[in-house]
Amino acid sequence: MTATVMHRAAELMAPYPTASSITSKGAAATRTVFHLHVHVVPRATHERLPLPWTPQDTGGTR
């Protein structure tokens, strides 16, 4: 089942030159529904969608 879901996610990502696939497990990872789900997020070079593992722009001064 998991391999089928990941394969389908890869198919959905294929048309995009850049994309992220994100899965979540556990409440701390923002999972609110108890089942496997995959988010396919098309990405752009200069977008403003920060992810926890990327440098964050807080808009403040240093």
C-alpha positions in Angstrom: 0.0 0.0 0.0 2.7 2.5 1.0 4.7 1.8 -2.2 1.5 2.4 -4.3 0.9 5.8 -2.6 4.5 6.9 -3.1 4.4 5.7 -6.8 1.2 7.7 -7.4 2.8 10.8 -5.7 5.8 10.5 -8.0 3.4 10.4 -11.0 1.6 13.5 -9.8 5.0 15.3 -9.4 6.3 14.4 -12.8 4.8 17.4 -14.7 6.5 19.9 -12.4 10.1 20.9 -12.8 10.4 21.3 -9.0 8.2 19.9 -6.3 8.3 18.6 -2.7 6.5 15.5 -1.4 5.8 15.7 2.3 4.5 13.1 4.7 3.6 13.6 8.3 3.5 11.1 11.2 2.5 12.1 14.7 0.9 15.2 16.2 4.2 17.1 16.5 4.5 16.7 12.7 1.1 18.3 12.2 -0.6 15.0 11.4 -4.2 15.3 12.4 -5.7 12.3 10.6 -4.5 8.8 11.5 -3.6 7.5 8.0 -0.7 7.8 5.5 -1.1 10.8 3.3 1.3 12.5 1.0 1.3 16.2 0.1 2.6 17.1 -3.4 3.7 20.7 -3.4 4.8 22.3 -6.6 7.7 24.7 -5.9 9.1 27.8 -7.5 12.6 29.4 -7.1 11.5 32.6 -5.5 8.4 31.5 -3.5 7.7 32.4 0.1 6.9 28.9 1.4 9.4 28.2 4.2 9.8 24.6 5.4 11.2 23.8 8.9 14.5 22.5 7.5 15.2 25.6 5.3 16.5 29.0 6.3 13.6 31.1 7.6 13.0 34.7 6.6 11.3 36.3 9.6 11.2 39.7 7.9 12.9 41.3 10.9 16.2 43.1 11.2 19.4 41.4 12.4 
